């Protein structure tokens, strides 16, 4: 038998200096430095501060998939046959 080993507490190899501080407000908006020059010039016109409230939507939002209209649940191309489903589920092992 081996003598019992003293287990030390785990000490991470990386340490962070100071406490995390998050700013109370967002900083000023500015274009990305690598943005094309024409986008940088027109950035101030396009930059709109985000509001905390949401605008009313003209299209309904569906929380559950079964609440959505039938056109969203139909397959876009075609229905799969049972042989194809078996091939997919078996990883191709049931092809022969």
MOSULDA-V469060 format. One record per backbone hydrogen bond with DSSP energy under -0.5 kcal/mol. CO is the residue of the C=O (numbers start at 0). NH is the residue of the N-H. If there is no record, write none. Layout:
# MOSULDA-V469060
co: {CO | CO}
nh: {NH | NH}
This chain:
# MOSULDA-V469060
co: {4 | 5 | 9 | 31 | 35 | 35 | 36 | 37 | 39 | 41 | 42 | 45 | 60 | 63 | 63 | 64 | 68 | 69 | 69 | 80 | 81 | 82 | 83 | 84 | 85 | 86 | 87 | 89 | 91 | 92}
nh: {6 | 7 | 11 | 34 | 38 | 39 | 40 | 41 | 42 | 45 | 46 | 47 | 62 | 66 | 67 | 67 | 71 | 72 | 73 | 84 | 85 | 86 | 87 | 88 | 89 | 91 | 90 | 92 | 94 | 95}
